[in-house]
């Protein structure tokens, strides 16, 4: 069965789908399902004019069940990390689940949720390319939805 993938924002919410962390300790960009090669990332040639942005990123700590038959809760922590950029120009650690300096949030086992809001007082937006996921357990991750998506 093929899963739905919305490649561009259509409406207020933009489901990015399930972001799978195949190997714990190896973060995955949350845009992997819609732009695996980062063509529209801010650092790319297209990024300045076409990079997606949003006002909130909503994470749900679930993964597909057997045969993709519904969602089940994760058994380990899922980590939301701030990607420090190409070449780690800000300096620091490995930007994975062991790097508390890059950690923005943690979704605990059992299907928790996490909201990452922009500073809405100033009509700020968030680049989803700036965030990755890591997990304690191989093959776990999160459902990720951009709220107030725009391009």
RAMOJO-V437780 format. One line per field, one symbol per residue. phi: phi as a letter, one per 20 degrees, with the letter a starting at -180 (. if undefined). psi: psi as a letter, one per 20 degrees, with the letter a starting at -180 (. if undefined). burial: # if it has 9 or more other ideal C-beta (glycine too) atoms within 8 Angstrom, else .. Layout:
# RAMOJO-V437780
phi->???
psi->???
burial->???
This chain:
# RAMOJO-V437780
phi->.eefbefcfcofdcfenedeefcfndfcffegfdbfelfdfgeefegfdcffbbdbdddceccffglldndcffdcfddecefeogmlfempeflcfedffdfdacefgnnfcbddeffffdlfcdeffeccccbfdgndrbeccedmfbc
psi->pqqqoohqpnahqnpiapopngoqinqppijhhimhjkhjqhirhihhhjpqrriqppppmrqpapkkmrqqqqirqpppqopirpjliirbbikaiiniiiphrporqjkrrppnqrnihjkqrpoiijqrqrqhppjrcqpppppkqq.
burial->.....#..#....########..#.##########..#.##..#.##...#############.#.......##.#########...#...#..###.#..##.###.#...##.#.#......#####.#####.#..##########..
